[in-house]
């Protein structure tokens, strides 16, 4: 069947089947039932339609997994194979605002950052590990150690910072919870036996922090007024609440200066973190490879 002739509501469900299979590696009918408010019979029918008509042989039912899993034949048929599509699906099903590129509409255009080089077979193993609590052996590279080297991690959350995908995980080498850039994992992770603390013991993840942003004090009074209007800052301040572990990424999204040197580059950093709040970042453990 040609994908272009599918009805929009059917195409949406079949797209969800493809994205979950591609990026998570396991699909169950309950997921479709909850997301789209359909019966189990309809969900099963949609899956069979995807397998038989849209992408033959791409999925098989696995009794051990109690669901459908991808075969080596799985290639995107309805999606473009970009991880951003998977993110959009998850956000939309949570009924939260969803970014949309609207170039097709005359008079409106948006800029989209390119997707990082993420491989589905790598993301699938990470997602599976976050769900099962298993540990993974990864081959990783960083700016400080660019040669591929083995690390053992126990992931608990896949994080999109707005620019890059990270995995929050316990690092068995450093004996601490750290962030790892998914794009710097060079081959599919391998399950391994390693005992790690529970995510509840990730103090930086569990702790919330409030950060106060103000206009960059190197701006003129008129420029500061513009920044306050741009960011809807009552009384010249913007209070941002986030997980402590995500604080640096939130500040990056706001382009906020966190050092005196950055404050001097006001055009680059129109906002700055209140100086008294800088100490809230002092105890955070951010690997340079993930920032």
Secondary structure, DSSP 8 states (H G I E B T S, - for coil): --GGGS-HHHHHHHHHHHHHHHHHS-B-HHHHHHHHT--HHHHHHHHHHIIIIISTTSEEEETTTTEEEE-TT---SSS-S-HHHHHHHHHHHTT-------TTSTT------------HHHHHHHHHHHHH--EEEEEE--SSS-S-EEEEEEEEEEEE-SS-EEEEEEETTTTEEEEEEGGGB-S--EEE------GGG-HHHH-EEEEEEEE-TTS-HHHHHHHHHHTT-GGG-EEEEEEGGGHHHHHHHTTEE-SHHHHT-TTT-SEEE-GGGTHHHHT----GGG-
